[in-house]
Amino acid sequence: ILAVAASILVIFMVYQSLTRSSDPNNSWVEHINTSAAIELLTLPDQSRIELKPGSSVEYPEFFSASSRNVILTGEAFFDVKRDEARTFRIYANETMTEVLGTSFTIKAPKDAESVQVEVVTGEVAVSAHSSNTGVVTKQDLFQASTDKLIGQDISVRLNPNEKVTFNAEEKEMVKL
């Protein structure tokens, strides 16, 4: 009887997790690093972020069953836990970086004209990506699937030790 009860409890908890993560009323967490030191954050999927001073990230309290979306302003190193079923996307200024599991740095200072992505391990895809108002917001992520956001015509794939700089004004990506 205990085994059956435990199984039912596990199924209920998984169901709750999946339904809460796809709920548009799912609350978002905003973390702003106001300290002079790098802050270490662990996301709901156990991915890790090293958030640089003066930077901020926003992410849902629970990731959806199909994707993991994060909004970054500033600079952070990401160590993304691999999950083939849920793509991990970081929106930074007018770019989107998409991964399944890897580690990389994004430099996207607020009001800066450029964003830089540098890969340490794995592979990422970086694309120019914005909403009707420019920078993608969490409201944009609720209102449309990421495939419907505008500006996906510039894209580049990066492997370890490669980096790209996107210039928003010129709408140009330069792979270094």
N, C-alpha and C positions, 0 to 999 in steps of 0.2 A: 504494500500500500504506500509506503514512503517513497519508493521508486516511482510509482505512478504520479503521486502528488508532486514530486520534484520535477518530473518530465512536464507536467501541466504548467507548473510555475515557470520553467525555462521557456516553454512555448509562448506563454503569456508575456513574459518580459521581452522576448524577441519581437513579438507583434507590437507591443507598446513602443519599443524603440523605433521600429520601421514606420509606424503610423505617425509618431511625433516628429520624426525627421523630415517627413514630406509635408507637414502641416505649414501653410503659409503664415500661421500665427506663431510659429516657432520663434522664440525670442533669439535675438542676436547678442553675442558677446562682443564688446569693443574693449580692446586693451591698448592703452597709450603708455609708452615707456617715457616717463618724465625723469628717470634717473640718469646718472652719468655712466652707468654700466649696462652691458648687454643683459637682457632679461630672457630667461628660458621659459617657454610655454609648451604645454602639451595639449593637443587638440582632442576632440571627442574620439577620433579614430586612432589615437596614440601617435600620430605624426608630431614632430617636434619643430618648434620655431625658435631661433635665436634672434630676438628683436633688438635692433640697435637703438641707442638713445635718440629720442626725438621722433621715433617711428610709431606707427599704430597699425593694428590689424583688427578686422571685424570678421566674425564667422558665426554660423548658427550654433545654438546650444547643442543641437543634434543634427548630424549630416543626414541627407536624404538617402534613400535606398539606391539611387542611381548616380549621385554625384556628390562631390565635396568642394564647396566654393568658399574662397577666402578673399577678402579685399585688403590690400596692403597700401599704406602710404609711408614712404621712407625706405629703409633698408632692412632686410632680414635674410637669414640663412634658413632654408627649409630642409628638413630630413623627413621625406614623405614615406609613410608606411605603404607598402605595396598592397593594392586592392584592385584586381582585374575587373571587378564588377562596378567600381565607382571611380570615375575619373576625378582627379584632384585639379582644380583650376584656381589660379591666383590672378586676380584682376588688380593691376597696378597702373594708375593713370590711364593711358589709352592702349594698354596691352593686356593680353591674356596669355599666361603660361600654363600649359596643360601637361600633366604627368600621370603615370600610374604609380610609380614608386621610384624615388631617386633623391639626390641631394644637390642643392644649387643655391645661389645667392641672387636676389633681385635688389637692384638699387633704383628706387622710384620716388625721389623727393617730391613732396607736394609743390605744385607750381613749376616744376622743372620741365624743360622741353624734351628731355630724353629719359629713357628707361634702359637699364643694362641688366642682362641676365647672363650668369656664368655658371656652367655645369661642373660639378665635382664628380658625381657618379651617375650612371644611367643615361637616359635620353629625355629631352623635353622638346615640346613644340611651342614656339612663341609666335603670336600673331597680333597684328594691329587690331584693336577691338574696342569699340566704344558704343555708347548709347546715343540717343538723339540729343542729349545734353552734353556729350563729351565723355567724361569719366564715368565708368560703370558704378552704380550704387547698388546697395542691397535691395532697394525697391525695384530696380531693373531686373534683378535676378528673380524676384517673385513674379513680375509681370510677364516675363517671356522666357522661353527656354533659351539657353545660351546660343543655340544655333540661329536664333532669330535676331540677335543683337547685330548691329551693323558694323562694317569695317573689317571683315575677315579676309580681305583680298591680299594682304601682305603676310606671309608666314615663312618661318624658317625652323629647321630641326637642328638641335644641338646635341653633341656627344660630350663625354668627359673632356675637360680642359679647353672647351670652346666657349666663346661668349658672343653676344650680339648686343648692339646698341640700336634702339629705335628712337628716331627723332620725330616727335609728334608734329612739329611745324612743317617739316619737309615730307612727312609720311614715308620715311625711308628707314630700312633696316640694313645695318652694316654688320656682317659677320666677321669677327676678328679671330 
